[in-house]
Amino acid sequence: MSGSPEQVIAYESMKKAMVPQPVQQLFRFHYSPNAVKSFKDFLESELAYAMTYWTSVYNNPKLFNVFYGTEKDMEWLIEAWKPYGFDRNVGFANDFRGRIQREGSRLNAGAVPSQSEESHLSILRHTSLPTEFGTFLPHENVHIVQQFISKNRTGQMPCWLREGSANLFGNFIFAEKYGVNLYSLAKRGDMNNYLGGSSGVEIRKFSEAEWFAHLKSLEGNFQGGCDYIYRFAYGSGLLLSEKLMAEGGFNKMMDFWQAFSQEKDWRISFKEIYGIELDTWYRSNAIPYLMREYARVGS
């Protein structure tokens, strides 16, 4: 595989640790009357494939609920949530409504809500979208694993970690199935994701000081403008997660996810696991890597 030394090491670390193993049925699927059959079939096969890489850490005895509908199905989705109490998360429903309005025929909304109770994967896709391979489902699958390992406390994760590590592992699983060279292409797309956001900020021109301020703004969970509107967390978070994977490997990343299940400041957990203060790591390790990779990968 080509790429930076850190990228190569990170990929090989995942490949060594994440050896796919057969899995039983792990999901309970709910489909709207308007659901597209080709995507229904694809959804089931992609999630099952992705889960084969997580057998060392995911042993949830309960079936995980997955809901899929179309742009016509927001009210169906809310009704389908009700038997499980998921409809109580009104903010999540409103986020989906906003995406239906904003994205139109580009609607491809999928999310595992960061709630303290049992979670779910819900997907709303426009009926005009073709069913084709990509990183969308492997990415959402990682959020399922994050929720399980953190004991439903992904809401405590900084958004750069939540979204960035979902990109890291999602891209890896995608590339393992469809071709290793696709990892670099997916990475480039993630790094450029912010260009489709509404911030108007050009991070490629950031100085080291500006990068540091930017990373600090990504420490909340979808706070400070790092959500899917500005789309800051995805590329920056991917590179931070890739750097951590290269430095510490798979097991330390799982330890870091697990640490969010505890009532402890995650910055303390970071130092305990990685042996360095977070802000020091930003300045000495992460920011130089961010600047090198954005210069190397290009637009």
C-alpha positions as CSV (number, residue, x, y, z in Angstrom):
1,M,0.0,0.0,0.0
2,S,1.3,3.5,-0.8
3,G,0.9,6.5,1.4
4,S,2.6,8.1,4.4
5,P,4.6,5.9,6.7
6,E,1.9,6.5,9.4
7,Q,-0.8,5.5,7.0
8,V,1.0,2.2,6.1
9,I,1.7,1.4,9.7
10,A,-1.9,2.1,10.8
11,Y,-3.3,0.0,8.0
12,E,-1.1,-2.9,8.8
13,S,-1.9,-2.6,12.5
14,M,-5.6,-2.9,11.7
15,K,-5.0,-5.8,9.4
16,K,-3.0,-7.7,12.0
17,A,-5.5,-7.2,14.8
18,M,-8.8,-7.3,13.0
19,V,-8.9,-10.8,11.6
20,P,-12.4,-11.5,10.2
21,Q,-14.3,-14.4,11.8
22,P,-17.8,-15.7,11.1
23,V,-20.7,-14.1,13.0
24,Q,-24.3,-15.0,13.8
25,Q,-27.2,-12.8,13.1
26,L,-26.5,-9.6,15.1
27,F,-29.3,-7.2,13.8
28,R,-33.0,-6.8,13.8
29,F,-34.0,-5.0,10.6
30,H,-37.0,-2.7,10.1
31,Y,-38.0,-1.6,6.6
32,S,-40.5,1.0,5.5
33,P,-43.0,0.3,2.7
34,N,-41.0,2.5,0.4
35,A,-37.6,0.9,1.1
36,V,-35.7,0.0,-2.0
37,K,-35.1,-3.8,-2.2
38,S,-31.6,-3.6,-3.7
39,F,-30.5,-1.4,-0.8
40,K,-32.2,-3.6,1.8
41,D,-30.2,-6.6,0.5
42,F,-27.0,-4.5,0.4
43,L,-27.5,-3.2,3.9
44,E,-27.8,-6.7,5.4
45,S,-24.8,-8.1,3.5
46,E,-22.6,-5.0,4.2
47,L,-23.3,-4.9,7.9
48,A,-22.8,-8.6,8.3
49,Y,-19.5,-8.4,6.5
50,A,-18.3,-5.4,8.6
51,M,-19.1,-7.2,11.8
52,T,-16.8,-10.1,11.0
53,Y,-13.9,-7.7,11.7
54,W,-15.1,-6.9,15.3
55,T,-15.5,-10.4,16.8
56,S,-12.6,-9.8,19.3
57,V,-14.5,-6.9,20.9
58,Y,-18.2,-7.0,20.0
59,N,-20.2,-9.7,21.9
60,N,-23.5,-8.0,22.4
61,P,-26.1,-10.7,23.3
62,K,-29.0,-8.5,22.1
63,L,-30.0,-7.9,18.5
64,F,-29.2,-4.4,17.4
65,N,-32.1,-2.5,15.8
66,V,-31.6,-1.1,12.2
67,F,-34.2,1.0,10.6
68,Y,-34.2,1.9,6.9
69,G,-36.7,4.2,5.0
70,T,-36.7,6.8,2.3
71,E,-37.3,10.6,2.0
72,K,-41.0,9.8,2.3
73,D,-40.7,7.9,5.5
74,M,-39.9,10.2,8.4
75,E,-43.3,9.6,10.1
76,W,-43.0,5.8,9.5
77,L,-39.5,6.0,11.2
78,I,-40.9,7.6,14.3
79,E,-43.7,5.1,14.6
80,A,-41.2,2.2,14.1
81,W,-39.0,3.7,16.9
82,K,-41.9,3.8,19.4
83,P,-41.9,0.2,20.6
84,Y,-38.3,0.6,21.7
85,G,-38.6,4.1,23.1
86,F,-36.3,5.6,20.5
87,D,-38.9,8.3,19.6
88,R,-38.2,10.0,22.9
89,N,-35.0,11.4,21.4
90,V,-36.8,14.4,19.8
91,G,-33.5,16.1,18.9
92,F,-32.4,13.2,16.8
93,A,-35.7,13.2,14.9
94,N,-35.4,16.9,14.2
95,D,-31.9,16.4,12.9
96,F,-33.2,13.9,10.4
97,R,-36.0,16.2,9.4
98,G,-33.5,19.0,8.8
99,R,-31.4,16.7,6.6
100,I,-34.4,15.7,4.5
101,Q,-35.0,19.4,3.8
102,R,-31.3,20.4,3.2
103,E,-30.1,17.4,1.2
104,G,-33.1,16.8,-1.1
105,S,-32.2,14.1,-3.7
106,R,-28.8,13.8,-2.1
107,L,-30.3,12.5,1.1
108,N,-28.2,9.7,2.6
109,A,-28.7,10.2,6.3
110,G,-27.5,7.4,8.6
111,A,-26.7,7.7,12.3
112,V,-26.3,5.8,15.5
113,P,-27.4,8.4,18.1
114,S,-25.1,9.2,21.0
115,Q,-27.7,8.5,23.7
116,S,-27.1,7.0,27.1
117,E,-29.7,4.3,26.6
118,E,-29.8,1.5,24.1
119,S,-29.1,2.9,20.6
120,H,-30.0,2.0,17.0
121,L,-28.9,2.6,13.5
122,S,-31.4,4.6,11.4
123,I,-31.1,5.4,7.7
124,L,-33.1,7.6,5.4
125,R,-32.0,7.5,1.8
126,H,-33.5,9.2,-1.2
127,T,-35.2,6.7,-3.5
128,S,-33.2,8.1,-6.5
129,L,-29.8,7.1,-5.1
130,P,-28.2,4.1,-6.7
131,T,-27.2,1.1,-4.6
132,E,-23.4,1.0,-4.9
133,F,-20.5,0.2,-2.7
134,G,-18.9,2.9,-0.5
135,T,-17.8,3.7,3.0
136,F,-21.2,4.8,4.3
137,L,-22.3,1.5,5.9
138,P,-18.9,0.4,7.2
139,H,-18.6,3.9,8.8
140,E,-22.0,3.6,10.5
141,N,-21.2,0.1,11.6
142,V,-18.2,1.4,13.6
143,H,-20.6,3.7,15.5
144,I,-22.5,0.6,16.6
145,V,-19.2,-0.9,18.0
146,Q,-18.3,2.4,19.6
147,Q,-21.6,2.4,21.4
148,F,-21.2,-1.1,22.7
149,I,-17.6,-0.7,23.9
150,S,-18.2,2.7,25.6
151,K,-21.4,1.3,27.2
152,N,-23.6,3.8,25.2
153,R,-21.4,6.8,26.1
154,T,-20.2,7.9,22.7
155,G,-21.8,11.2,23.6
156,Q,-18.7,11.7,25.8
157,M,-16.3,11.3,22.9
158,P,-14.7,14.3,21.2
159,C,-16.2,14.5,17.8
160,W,-12.8,14.2,16.1
161,L,-12.5,10.7,17.7
162,R,-16.1,9.6,17.2
163,E,-16.2,10.5,13.5
164,G,-12.5,10.2,12.8
165,S,-12.1,6.6,14.1
166,A,-15.3,5.6,12.4
167,N,-13.7,6.8,9.1
168,L,-10.5,5.1,9.9
169,F,-12.0,1.6,10.6
170,G,-14.8,2.1,8.0
171,N,-12.3,2.9,5.3
172,F,-10.1,-0.1,6.3
173,I,-13.0,-2.6,6.2
174,F,-14.2,-1.1,2.9
175,A,-10.8,-1.4,1.4
176,E,-10.3,-5.0,2.6
177,K,-13.5,-6.0,0.7
178,Y,-13.2,-3.9,-2.5
179,G,-9.5,-3.2,-2.9
180,V,-6.7,-2.0,-0.7
181,N,-6.0,1.0,-3.0
182,L,-9.5,2.4,-2.2
183,Y,-8.3,3.2,1.3
184,S,-6.3,6.2,0.0
185,L,-9.1,7.3,-2.2
186,A,-11.6,7.2,0.7
187,K,-9.1,9.0,2.9
188,R,-8.7,11.8,0.4
189,G,-12.5,12.1,0.2
190,D,-12.7,12.4,4.0
191,M,-9.9,15.0,4.2
192,N,-11.8,17.1,1.6
193,N,-15.2,16.6,3.3
194,Y,-15.1,20.0,4.9
195,L,-15.2,21.6,1.4
196,G,-18.8,20.5,1.2
197,G,-19.7,22.1,4.5
198,S,-21.1,25.6,5.1
199,S,-18.2,27.1,7.2
200,G,-16.3,28.7,4.3
201,V,-13.1,28.0,6.3
202,E,-10.0,26.8,4.3
203,I,-8.1,24.6,6.8
204,R,-5.2,24.1,4.3
205,K,-4.0,27.6,5.0
206,F,-3.9,27.1,8.8
207,S,-0.8,27.9,10.8
208,E,0.2,25.6,13.6
209,A,-1.6,27.9,16.1
210,E,-4.8,27.9,14.0
211,W,-4.6,24.1,13.8
212,F,-4.4,23.9,17.5
213,A,-7.4,26.1,18.0
214,H,-9.3,24.1,15.4
215,L,-8.5,20.8,17.2
216,K,-9.6,22.2,20.5
217,S,-12.9,23.2,18.9
218,L,-13.4,19.5,17.9
219,E,-13.3,18.2,21.5
220,G,-17.0,18.5,22.1
221,N,-19.5,16.0,20.8
222,F,-20.9,17.8,17.8
223,Q,-20.1,21.1,19.4
224,G,-18.1,24.0,18.1
225,G,-19.3,23.6,14.5
226,C,-17.8,20.1,13.8
227,D,-21.0,18.3,12.8
228,Y,-22.3,17.2,9.4
229,I,-23.2,20.9,8.6
230,Y,-19.6,22.1,8.7
231,R,-18.1,18.6,8.3
232,F,-14.9,19.5,10.2
233,A,-14.6,16.3,12.3
234,Y,-14.4,13.8,9.5
235,G,-11.0,14.6,7.8
236,S,-9.2,16.1,10.8
237,G,-10.5,13.3,13.0
238,L,-9.5,10.6,10.5
239,L,-5.9,11.9,10.5
240,L,-5.7,12.1,14.3
241,S,-7.1,8.6,14.5
242,E,-4.7,7.3,11.9
243,K,-1.8,8.8,13.8
244,L,-3.0,7.2,17.1
245,M,-3.3,3.8,15.3
246,A,0.2,4.1,13.9
247,E,1.6,5.1,17.3
248,G,-0.4,2.8,19.7
249,G,-2.1,0.1,17.6
250,F,-5.6,-1.4,17.8
251,N,-5.7,-2.4,21.5
252,K,-4.9,1.0,22.8
253,M,-7.6,2.5,20.6
254,M,-10.1,0.0,22.0
255,D,-8.8,0.9,25.5
256,F,-9.5,4.5,24.7
257,W,-13.0,3.8,23.5
258,Q,-13.7,1.8,26.6
259,A,-12.4,4.6,28.8
260,F,-15.5,6.7,27.9
261,S,-17.6,4.2,29.9
262,Q,-16.0,5.5,33.0
263,E,-16.8,8.7,35.0
264,K,-13.4,10.2,34.2
265,D,-12.1,13.1,32.1
266,W,-11.2,11.6,28.8
267,R,-8.1,13.7,28.6
268,I,-6.8,11.9,31.7
269,S,-7.6,8.6,30.0
270,F,-5.7,9.8,26.9
271,K,-2.5,10.4,29.0
272,E,-2.8,7.1,30.9
273,I,-3.2,5.1,27.7
274,Y,-0.9,7.0,25.3
275,G,1.6,8.3,27.8
276,I,1.5,11.9,26.8
277,E,-0.6,15.0,27.6
278,L,-3.3,15.6,24.9
279,D,-2.3,19.2,24.1
280,T,1.4,18.2,23.9
281,W,0.4,15.4,21.5
282,Y,-1.6,17.8,19.4
283,R,1.4,20.2,19.1
284,S,4.3,17.7,18.8
285,N,2.7,14.8,16.9
286,A,-0.8,15.5,15.5
287,I,-0.5,19.0,13.9
288,P,2.7,18.2,12.0
289,Y,1.0,15.1,10.6
290,L,-2.1,17.0,9.7
291,M,-0.1,19.7,7.9
292,R,2.1,17.1,6.1
293,E,-0.8,15.0,4.9
294,Y,-2.9,18.0,3.7
295,A,0.2,19.1,1.7
296,R,0.8,15.6,0.4
297,V,-2.7,14.5,-0.5
298,G,-3.7,17.8,-2.2
299,S,-7.2,18.8,-3.2
